[in-house]
Amino acid sequence: MIDLYYWPTPNGWKVSIMLEETGLAYEVKYVDIGAGDQFRPDFLRISPNNRMPAIIDHDPAGGGAPLAIFESGAILQYLAEKTGRFMPKEVSGKYDVLQWLYWQVGGLGPMAGQNHHFNMYAPEKIPYAIDRYIKETNRLYGVIERRLQDRPFLASEYSIADIASFPWILPYERQGQKLEDFPKLKAWFETIRSRPAVTRGVDLGRNRRAQTMSEEAKKILFGQTAANVLPR
């Protein structure tokens, strides 16, 4: 059994989709990030960066004591290795997948996240910041479009690279993007969206996700300092 520490966001969806795709048994532990659950001492012991998702695998690969893992990219890689699915075992195929997984973790996610922040949540509209992150998101969509010119998925076969990237394309309208501008990406997006496991993963906890973020939640999410994670 795997404990999934989760909230319905793009990073959370990466792992819920992967768990649904692999069929691994899991139990959801909701981490309400708008209420500050991510700063609870018991959660910080699992995820010291006070971010979800995180997992505890009570039957880890190789046996032994329960294994806690934080960071969505590390979780996806672990689950792929545990199940032998969605990442090739041979070296060239494996690193083809991993380079695109790390591209998402280091590029698409953070840039789209800043896009969301300055467009939707910042207390004042800063035109330069909004323009900068819309354009950078657009560039990254272009990187995917170019990659998909001669293959159906980011690493030829459906993999954790696609599972990681799809949730960050899902809110494309909020990012100021049009899928019609990227026909290969659009076809990729629609193919992944049609997978039943993806639907189940994205729908997990949907009723808990507020349509609008309260001012109190914004203070919790966007006012963090070292005091939030240091021992008290």
C-alpha positions, -999 to +999 in steps of 0.1 A: +000+000+000+012+035-008+001+066+011-003+095-013+000+130+002-019+150-023-039+180-033-055+185-068-029+206-085-007+199-116+021+185-094-004+163-075-020+151-107+014+137-119+014+112-091-023+104-090-022+097-128+008+075-124-008+055-096-039+050-116-019+040-147+001+014-128-028+001-107-008+002-075-029+003-043-029+036-026-046+056+000-050+094-003-039+117+025-052+151+015-028+180+022-049+212+020-022+236+009-046+266+012-052+258+049-015+253+056-014+215+061+019+214+043+036+230+074+024+204+099+054+188+116+043+153+106+041+163+070+075+181+071+091+148+083+080+133+050+084+163+027+110+187+042+104+212+014+068+216+026+054+207-008+031+180-019+030+154-035+048+129-014+044+092-008+052+065+017+055+031+002+048+005+028+060-023+005+090-007-011+109-021-040+136-043-026+118-047+007+127-032+040+111-004+061+085+019+046+100+044+022+091+081+021+098+101-011+091+137-019+094+157-052+071+146-080+099+138-104+116+114-079+083+098-071+075+092-108+109+077-114+106+055-083+072+042-093+084+035-129+113+015-116+091-003-090+066-014-116+088-017-147+063+005-166+065+039-184+103+041-185+125+017-205+152-003-187+178+000-214+201+030-209+194+051-240+156+048-237+157+054-199+177+087-203+155+098-232+126+097-207+145+111-178+158+142-197+123+151-206+111+144-171+138+168-157+129+193-184+094+194-171+105+196-134+131+223-141+113+243-168+077+238-178+064+234-142+082+264-127+076+287-156+039+278-160+036+282-122+050+317-124+026+324-152-003+313-130+009+334-101+014+367-119-018+363-140-041+351-113-028+355-078-004+384-075-019+413-055-010+437-083-008+432-120+028+436-132+027+438-170+064+429-174+061+398-153+028+387-169+043+392-204+075+375-195+060+343-182+033+341-209+060+343-235+082+318-218+053+293-214+047+298-251+083+290-259+081+258-239+050+248-257+070+253-289+097+230-275+071+203-271+057+210-306+091+206-322+098+174-302+066+159-314+072+165-351+083+129-357+070+110-327+037+106-308+051+111-273+080+130-257+102+099-256+085+080-284+065+057-261+041+070-235+061+075-204+065+093-171+078+123-192+043+126-207+026+120-173+047+148-158+041+173-186+004+168-193-009+183-161+010+215-167-006+218-202-041+211-188-047+247-177-035+261-210-062+288-212-052+302-179-016+304-192-027+325-221-021+298-247-040+283-276-036+247-284-046+255-320-012+272-324+005+239-317-011+211-337+013+183-327+010+193-290-028+194-294-029+159-308-006+147-280-027+164-254-060+150-266-045+115-268-034+116-232-065+133-219-086+104-234-068+078-213-092+065-185-064+065-159-056+101-167-092+111-162-093+093-128-061+109-117-072+144-126-106+139-110-092+127-077-103+152-050-118+176-076-146+186-052-120+198-027-105+223-051-119+258-047-129+277-078-114+309-064-085+312-039-093+331-007-071+360+005-062+339+035-051+310+014-030+334-007-012+346+024-005+310+034+008+300+000+027+330-011+040+344+022+063+317+032+097+322+048+123+300+066+101+303+097+076+281+081+100+251+079+125+256+108+118+238+141+099+258+166 
